[in-house]
């Protein structure tokens, strides 16, 4: 199973979650995970003012994806930070360019899944993932979430991301909070779950 983990990360939180998703994909025998980023749309001077340039150096080696290569994968797991309860503009612009794939039905029947981050606990993680699912459905993809088989989302002994819709993390208002062990475990579980379902769909 060849799974694309496609994401946008500004400060590294979604990048770390993407790595965990890829680890989960590789737990499935024959699971191949490919990490790629969507193109940046902000100019360097704006990113500099936002304090993102230095943070992005940590994952600058991850190649940028093109729309044309999406059909090459058995499944796609998308990662996005939350912007006002929705996906970020960089991801939106990338997805808006997939009209040709939609017209040809190139993504129909492929497994699709989403993970996210937000600054605060109630900053729109669930709405971001759910509204992202609309794109997957329009493309004819099979939506895969984070089932309650992952017991970590039932925890109440700590503040944690994660819902039936997908793994998520809380970045903190200053970006100071890194993904926790539980949130990374959710991302790994989701990655393996997507790969497992993709394998069944292919069979």
N, C-alpha and C positions, 0 to 999 in steps of 0.2 A: 504494500500500500504506500503510495507516494502522496504525502500530505503537505500542503503548503501552509505555513504559518505566516500570515501576511499582516503587518501591523504598522502603526505610526506611534512613535514614542518621542516625547519632547525632553523629558528629564531622566528617562531610564526605567521607570516603573513598569511600563507595558513591555519594554524590552526584556526585563527579567522574567515577567510572566510568560512571554513568548518562548523564552528558553525552557521554562518548565513544561509548557505545552509540548514542545518538541521532544523533551525527555520522555514524556508520557507516550507519545506516538512510537518512539523507539522501543518501548517496553513490549510492544506487540511484535512477535516474531515476523520478520519481513517488513516491519514498519519503517518507512523512510521519511524523515522530516526535513523540510527545506525552509529556512528562515529567510524572509525578504521583507523589505520596507516599501511603503508607498512613497512617491516623490514628495519632497518638501516643497511647499508653496510660499513660505515666508522668506523674505530676503535676509541675508546674513546680518545686516545692521539691526533688524528687528529682533532676530534671535539673540543677538548680543545683548540688547537691552533687556531681554527677558531672562538672561542668565542661562541660556540653553546651549550655547556653543560648546562650552567645556564638557557639559554632561553628554552631549551627543557624540563626542569623540570616542566614547566607550563602545559604541555600536556602529561607528562609521564604516566598519569593514563589511557590514551586512549589505548585500547587493540590493539595488532598487528593482522593484518588479515592474513588468510591463503588462498591460491589459491582455495582450495577445497570448501570453503564456498561461493564463489561468486554466484553459481547458486541458492542459498537460497533466493536471493533478487529479487524483481520485477524490480528494476532499480538500476543503479550504477552511482554515480556522482564522478568523479575523480578530485583531486586537486593536482597540482604540481607547484613548482617554475620553472622558466625558466633557462635553461643552454644552452647558445649559440643558442638561438632560438628554443630549443627543450625541451622535458621533462627531469627531473633530472635522474641520473643514478639509484637511488634507485627505482624509479617507473619503469624504463625500465627493470631492472632486475626482478622485480615482474611480469610484464606483459609477459616477455619472458618465464616464467614458466607456462603459461596458455595453452600450446600446447595440453594437454590432453582434456581440456574443448573445445577447437576449434575442435578437432577430433570428439568429441561426440555431437557437436552442442549445448552445454549446455547454451550458452548465446544468442542464436538466438532469436530474437523477443523482447528482453528486452530493455528498454530505457537506453541510455547511454549519459552522458554529461560531460563536462570538464570545470574547472576554473583554473586560473593560477595567478602567480605574477612574476614580474621582477624588477630589481633594478631601471631601468629608464623607462621613458614614451614610448620610442621606442625600448625597450630591447628584443623584440621578443614575446610579449604576444600572438599576433594573430597567429604567425607561430607555436608557441608551441601548442596551442589548435587545430589548423588545422591539424598538423601532428599527433597529438594524435587521432584525428578522424579516421585516417587510421586504427588504431588498432580496434576501435569500429566496423568499417565496415567489417574488416576481420573476426570478431567474429559474424557477422550477427546482431549486435545491431542496434537499431533505434536511430539515432543521434538527440539529442535535444540541441538546442542552447539557446541564450538569445534574444527573439524576440524584435522588436521595440515597442511592447506593453509596454515594460519597457521604459518609456520616459526619464529616467535618463541618458541613453547613448546618448541622443541628446544634452546634456548640453554642453555649451562652456564658462560658467562663471568660471570654475575651471578646473584644470588638474585632469583627472579622468580615471580610467581603465574602461573596459567594451566594448564589441563589440557584433555584432550579433552571434558570435561564442561561447561566454561565458563570464561570469563575470571575472574580473581580478583586481589586485591592484598593485600599484607602491610602492615598499618597500624603495626606496632611496638607494644611493650608499653605505651608512653605515648601512642600515637597520633601519634608524631613523624614517621613515614615516610609520604610522599605517594606516590600511584600513579606508577610509573616510566613512561618513554616506551614501553617494551615492553608493560607491562600495559595502558596506554591504547590501544596499537595492537591488542592482543588484543580489547579491548572494542569498538573500532571495527569490527574484522573480524567479530566476532560479530553486531553490529547489522546490518551489511550482509548477512551470511549469512542471518539470520532473515528479513529483508525479501525477499531473493531467493527463499527457499524458500516464504514466504507467497504471493508472486506466482505461483509455479508451482502451488501448491495451489489458488489462486483460479481459475487458468486451467483 
